[in-house]
Amino acid sequence: MPDGALKSGAYRAFTARDIDAIPQLAALSADARLRLRAVAQVLPFRVNAYVLEHLIDWSRAPDDPIYQLTIPQPEMLGDADLSALVDLVRRGSEAELQARARAIQRR
């Protein structure tokens, strides 16, 4: 998102559906983005352009503290849950993915 949009007062929120549209995340490996999409199905993910453009030090990601606080981390889920969700994201099985994510949330 261009800085001009921020200066004009426009607000843009990014959610789990927008992960592939966040330019800064394109620098992450395909596997890291896949895991991020999987975790974001279970944990809330919402970030605005200001945080992405001005608060996260992308040269330090994923170790940047603001990145750690803002972007869901794979370590937040157990290995078995993460693996199952990644598999469902890969397969594009939306109904199964949502069902598995809700089951994890209920636990």
N, C-alpha and C positions, 0 to 999 in steps of 0.2 A: 504494500500500500504506500503510495507516495506521501512524503511529509506534508505536502499541501493539503491533503485530505484531513490530516490531524490538525493543522493550523486553522482550518475552516470550521473546526468543531465537530466534524463528522466522527461518529463512533462506529467502530467495527469490532464485533466480537467474533472470535474463532472458537469453534467447538470441535468435538470428535469428528464430525462430518467434514471439517475443513482442514484436517491435518495435512493432506497432500497439497493444499493451496497456500500453506504458510511457507514463504520462500526460504526463510532461515532454516527450516527443518530439512530442506533439500540437501543440505551439506552433510546430514547424518547418513549413515549407511542404509541401504534398503532394508536390512534386517532390523536395524534400530527403529526405523519408521514403522515397520510391521509390528514390532513389539509394542510401540507406543499406541498404535491403533487398537491393539488387543487390550491393553490396560485401560485405555480411555473408554472402553465399553463398560467397565465395571466402576471406575472411579470418575468423579466429576472432572470435566475438563472444559474450562472456559478461560480465554485469555484475550486481551485486547491488543490492538496494534501498537499502542504506546509502550506497553510492557515488552512486546517483541522487538520493537525498534530501538528503545532507549534504555531499558533496564537490564536486559540480559546481555552479558558479555559473551557473544557467540564464539569468540576465539577460545573461550574456556569451557564451552558446553561439551559434555553434559555435567561438568564439575562446577559450573557457575552456581552460586547459592540461589539466585533468583530463578534460574532454570530449574533447579532442584525443587523449589517451592511451587513452581507454576506448572511444569510439565509432568504428567504422571510417569513414575519410574517403574520399570519392570520388577524391581526388587520389592515393590509394594504388594506383589502377589506371590503365592507359593509357586514353586517350579511346576507342579502338575497342572495347576489352574492356568498358569501362563502358557504352558505348552499346548494345552487343549484349546485355549482361545486363539493362539497364533494359528493353529491348524484350521480352525473354523474361519478365521479371517482370510487365510490363503485360499480356502475352498469357496469363499463367497457365500457361505451358508448363513444368510442373515437371520432366519428364524431360529436356527440352532444356536447361533452366536448370542442372540438376545436372551434365549432361554438359559444358556449356560451362565451368562453374565448376571442375570437376575438370581440364579441359584447361588452364585458366589456372594452376591450382595446380601442375601438372606442369612448366610452363615456369619 
